[in-house]
Amino acid sequence: MNNAWNKIIYRIGSPIYDFFFNSGIFLKARKEIFQSIPFQPHQKILFIGVGTGADLELIPYSNLDITAIDYSPAMLSKAKKKFNGSPIKFLEMDAQHLSFENEAFDYVVASLVLSVVPDDHKTFQEMFRVLKPEGKIIIFDKFAPKDKKMSLPQKMIRPVISVLGTDIGRSFEVLLPEDQRNIRVEQDTSVMLNGMYRKIVVGKTC
């Protein structure tokens, strides 16, 4: 996967994205995750890979200081149209190279992002860099099961799935630095498909 190919994939997929990923079990999972986050008025929130804005529909966005980025102009355009007139700041930006100062946000939200960016390690590092000391990273994504090897069918289909712009074999655990003194995983729960999709909350140890 690379950024140029992802732009093509999401330009093709943007008209039907909500049909698949903002309905059914995905919508149920999003509601469970985002409606339970204790956002406070005027907090600074960064949405990484906001897509069509599916997550934004589930939170009190008018009372928050939200910046929403995406690398796909087509996806970002759909999100902008949905929230025309809102105070949300929409920016075309690469999640691997965030143009924000250190410790700028109270929450960093990455929904179905770490499995599609070319470099998930760099993206996670950038998310952690821009997070305030008392802030939280909220991740909703699919990851390989903990301490389990991929099955042969999964290994065989993984390259095919990758062509579609996503990776079914990435591990969240390998994103964590060996020295975890500055990082704390506060929650790691299954939300869909027997643990394939997880909600993970990460904070900083001050």
Secondary structure by P-SEA (a helix, b strand, c coil): ccaaaaaaaaaaaccccccccccaaaaaaaaacccccccccccbbbbcccccaaaaaaccccccbbbbbbccaaaaaaaaaaaccccbbbbbccccccccccccccbbbbcccccccccaaaaaaaaaaaccccbbbbbbcccccccccccaaaaaaaaaaaaaccccccccccccccccccccccbbbbccccccbbbbbbbbcc
